[in-house]
Amino acid sequence: MRNMILSVVLLVGITACGRQEKEHVATAIAQLPVVAERVVMGGDTVVVCHPERLIDSIELPLSHFVEDLEIIPLERKDEAYVRSSGVRVSENYILVHSSRNMPFRLFTRQGKFVCNIGSSGNGRGNYGQVSDFQLDEKHNRIYIMPWTAKQLIVYDLQGQFQGFIPLNAPDEQPWDLPKSVFRVDGDRKEITIATLPWKVNPRVAWVQDFEGNIRQEFPYKGSHTETDYSTDVYHRHNTGTFDLSFLIFRPQKNDSLYRCSPTDKSLHPIFTFDVPGNKVFPNECFEYPTCFVGTIIGRLEQDGFVTFESRDHLDFFVDKRTLRGGKYRVYNDFFGHTAVYWFEHARNGYYCRNVSPSDLKEELQEALRRNDLSPNMRKKLSALEKSIDADRDNNYLMLGKLKQ
């Protein structure tokens, strides 16, 4: 599918590729150029972005994307402290995963500590490095996917271990799923799973029941790779569908953002790049209700024996309705003009930032030095800054629901 799309739009990209345009800083999305087009291919309508058009830039307020922003202080007690890492949110609960040597912590939506969920280690039901996890308040379940896994670990919201769900079919040779993502449908007792597109893996994306029986498989038509942990797979679930994308460095390749379709057992591309001159644009791409956002990664450098760091990022934004876009930065207009972090990690319809008290206090102090704050905003930021005890407080969550 990817090669077919490229063959249709490549000529358009080549004609524009050589232009050297000066960056324009836009003040509204309407001032940005159209950077993509809708291409129908094989029955799929795909938004095809032309990377050479991502010249102009824009600063967008967080309120453009989220309805409101809460500041939730997590309860300050010894057994409740967390680090600045992954969060999942439901109607009444917050689940925080701190690190490989600390257990998951469950809090109410007001930040009151409820309990630990299991513990790190090698015992039955314990976990170490975690790839993905889900908070299912409706069914009183928490699901944990280890970094390499043959089974999901299951707890209830009272912190009690509930057993495992196998991730291999009963009649096949067990294999470890690397760095995988998933979504449990508790009503249907089904799990949609996606793993890395390695040649040694029997499947890339599929739906199974709680006994491991495969109900649907979604064939991946992209290029499979050798065993390589620099590859990543992403799923954000911000539009109610199982979206799926890959970041593949070796060999570097372009790919699409997909949706898993249970009706025809297919991966349908929804967003991709037209890459003129056969250039390679490894990228992270995510679907939000109103836009596509992501990062084009210019080059990869080794910074350790087995670790790599990407350089020369270009963060891009494409509005779904107008297909206008460019380079972008988001600022927090709910709290002056402070920086927004981890915006591309919005999940399950929420932007959520887990921030330490010292970092938050420092950011607020920097914002208060601005001379363009309204009196009400200055009063708001000053009160919050004074309330933070950087040495004793637990982390704070910034939580906002994505606009539809």
N, C-alpha and C positions, 0 to 999 in steps of 0.2 A: 504493500500500500504506500509506503513512504517513497519508494522509487517512482511509482506511478504519479504521485502528486508532484514530485520534483520535475518530472519530464514535462508536465503541463505548464508549470509556472517559471521554469528556469530562464526562458528567454526574456521575460519581463525583468527579472532580477539582474541579468547580465547588462542590460542597457543602462541601468542606474548605478551599477556597482562602482564605476570609476569616478563618479562625481565627488568632489570634495566640497562639502557644504559646511557653512559656519553654523555653529549651534545657536539656536534661539531659545531663550528662557521664557516659556509661556506662563501666563498667569491664569489661564483657564483651559480646560480640555478642548474647547472649541477652537483654540488657537494652535493646537497640535495638528500635524499632518495626518492624513490617512496612511497607516503603515501596514495594513493587511487587507485581504480580500477573502470572500467566501467562494470556495471552489467545491463543486459537486463532483465526487468521484466514487464510482461503485455504489451509489446510493447514499453515501455519507456527505454531509455538508461540513467541510473542514475550513476553519479560519487559518489562512496561510499568511504568516507574517514575513515581511521583507526586512531582514536585519539591517541592510544598508540605509533604510529610511529612519532608523532609530537614532536620529541626530539631535532633535530638540529635547529639552528637559522641562520638568515641571515639579514644583513642590505642591503636594496635596495634603490637606488636613486629614487627620484621622477620622473626623466626623463625616468625611465623604464616604467612608467605608463602613463605619459602625454607628449604631443608633445612639449609644451613650457609653460612658466609661465609668465603671465602678473601681474604687480602690478598696481592696479587702485585706485587712491585716490578719495574717494567720496567728493563731493563738500562741502566746509566749509561754511555753513550758518545756522542760528538758526533753521529754519524749516526742515532742511535736516539731522540733526544728528541722528545716529542710534546706536544700541547696537550690540554686537557680537552674532548674531543669524542667523536664516535661510535665504537663498538666492536662488533665481531662476534666470536663465540667458536665454536670447534669442539672436537672431542675433544682435539686436540693443539696447536692454534694459536690465536692472538689477532691480529685485524686491527684496526688503529687508523687512523682518518682524522682528521688533525689540523686542517687548514684548507685553504682554496682555494689557498694558495701553498706548501704542504708536501705531500710525497708520502705515500701510505699506507705504514705501517710494519707489517711482519709479525713477530710474536714467537711463541716457543713458549709453552705453557701455564705454564711456569715463569718467563716473563718475559725469556728470552734473545732478543736481537735476531737475526732471520734475514736480512732484506733489505728494501729499499724496493720498492714495487710501482709501477713507472712513475714519472711525475713530473708536476707541474702545468705548464700551459702550453698552447700552441695547436698543437703538433706532432702528428703521427700517433700515436694511442694515448695522448696526453696528456689531461689533464682539468683543469678549474677548479673551479667550484662543483658539488658533488655532491648529488643528491637522495636516492639510496639505493644500497646496495651489499650484496653477499652473499659470504660465505666458504664455499666448497664443497670441503672437504678430501677427501671421498670421490672426487671426480672431478678433483682437482688444478686447481681453477679458482677465480678471483676475478672477480666480475662488478661493473661500476661503471656506474651510471645517472647521466649528467650532469643538471644542473638543468633544462635543456631539451635534448632528445635525439631523434635519429632512429635511434640505434643504441646497443646496450650495448657497453661496452669490456671485453675479456676478457684476463686475464693468468693465468699459472700461479703456483704457490706458490714458484717459484724466481725470480719477478719478471720473467719473459719475456713480452712482448706476444704474444698469440695471435690477434689480429684483432678483428673486430666481429660482432655479431649485429644484423641489421636489425630495426627495430621498426615498420616500415610494410609493408603487404602489397605484393608485387611489382607488382601491377596498379593501384595507387592513387597519387594525387599525394602526394609526401612531405610530412609535417607534423611539427612539433616537439611532442614530448610534454612538457608543463610539470610540474615538481615531482612526478614520478611514482614509484610504488612497484612492486615486482615480487618474484617468487619463481621461481627456476629449479629444475625437476625434471630433474636430470642423467640419471637412468635413462631417463626417457621422452623426453628432449630436447625439453622443453616449457617455456614461460615463461608464467606468469600475471601480467598487468599491470593496473594501475589508474591512471588519470590524472584530472585535474580535470574536473568535469562542465560544461565550457564548451560553449556552443552551436556553436562553430566546430570542436569536436573530433569526428571521425567516430565514435569509440567512447569508452566510459568504462572498461569492464572486459572483458578477453578472455583467451583462451589461444591461443598461437601456437607454431609450431615454430621451429627455429633459422634457417630461411630466410625467416621473416617471414610464412609462410602462416597465415591465421587458422583455427584448429581449432574454437573455440567463442567465442561472444560472449555476455556477460551483460548484457541490457538493463537500463538504469537507469531506474526509474520515478519518481524524484524530479524536482525542478525543475532544469533546466539554467540556467546563469548566463552573463552576459556575460564577456568576457575580464577577469579580475580576479585578481591574484596574492596577494590577501589570503586566498583560498580555499586550504585544505589538504586533502590526502588522507593517510590513515593505514593502515598495515598492520603488525601486530606479530608474528604467527605464534607465539603462545604456546600454542595448543591443537592444533597440527598441521593446521589448516585455513587457507585464505586468507581472513582477516577483513578487513573494509574499512569505513571510515567517513570522513565528510567534516566539515570545519569551514567553514561558509559564512557570511560576514559581510554581504555586499552583493549582493542584499538578504538581511537576516538571516532565517534559516529553521531550522526543526527538521528533523532527519533521524534515521535509524536506524543502528545498527551491523549490518553485513551479513556473511554468509558466501557465498562463491562456491560454487555447487553444480555440479560437472561432469556430474552425472547428468541433470539437466533444464535445464541452461544458464540458470540463474536466480540472481539475488541474493536470498537469503532473509534477511529482517530477523530479528534475534535479541534486540535490546535497543533500546528507545526510551523517550520521555517522553510522558506524558499532560500536555498543557499547558492548564490551565484558563483560561478567559477570553480565548482566542486570544493569549495572551502568547507571546513568542518566547524560547527558551532555547538560543542557540548553545552547543554543547558539544563537548568532546573526550571520547570514550568508548572504552575498550579492554577486551577480554576476557582474563581470566586463567583458569587452570584451575579455581579455586575461587570466583571472584567477578568482578564488573564494577567497574571504577574509572574515574574521569574527572574532568572539571572543567566546571562550568557557568560561563559567562562573562557577567558582567552587562552590560558596556558596552565599546565599542571607542573608543579615542582615538588621533588621529593624532599621532605624535611625530617625524615627519620628512616630507620631500616625498612619498615613496611608501611610508613604513613606518607601521605601526600597532601599538599595544600594548593588550592587553586589561586591564581593571580589574575589581575586585570579584569575584574568583574564589570559587567554592564547590567545594571538592574533595569528591567523594562516593564512597561505597563501598556496594555491594549484594552480599550473600552469595548465591551461586547456590542453595544448598540451602534456606535458610530465608527468603530474600527480605527479611531484615532489613538495615537499613543506616542511613546518616546521613553527616554530615560526619566526616572522618577525618584523622589524622596518623600517620605511621609513624616510629617511633624505632628506632635500631640497638641492640638488646639484646645483640648479639654483642660490642659494644665499649662497654659501659657504657650510657649513655643518649644517645648522640650522634645528631645529626640524620641523616635519610635523604634524599638528593637524587636526583632523576630517577627516582623509583620508577615513574612511569607510562611510562617509556621502556624497560621490560623487553621484551626481544625473544628470540624463538627459545627460549623456556623458561628464560631467565636474567635475573636482575637483575644489572646491571653498572654500576658507577660508576667513571669515570675522573677521578682527583682529583690535583691538584698536591701536591707534598711540603709546601709551606708551608701550604696550606689544611688538609691532614690533620694536620700537627703542631699547628696552632692549635686544631683541634677536639679533639684528644686532650688538650691542656693544659686546655681548658675542662672536659672530662669529668673530669679528675683533680682538679678543684677541688670536685667533688661530695662530699658527706659520706655518701652512701648506697651507695658501691661496696663490694662484698665484697673481702676481702683478695686472693683469686685474681684478680679482675677488675682491681684496682688494680695488681697486679704485672704483669699482661698488658699493660695500657695503658701503664704506665710504661716497660716494656722496648721497646715499639714506638715510643713517642715519642722515647726516647733514641737509637734506631737511625736516625732520619730526619735526613738532612742537607738542610735546606730550601733551601740555596743550590746544591747540586751534584746531588742525586738527580733521576732521571727521575720521571715520574708513577707513581702507584700505582693498581692496579685492585682494587676490591671486587667479588667475583664470587660469586653464589649461585644455585643451581638452584631454580626455582620448584617448590613442592609441587604434586602432582597431586590 
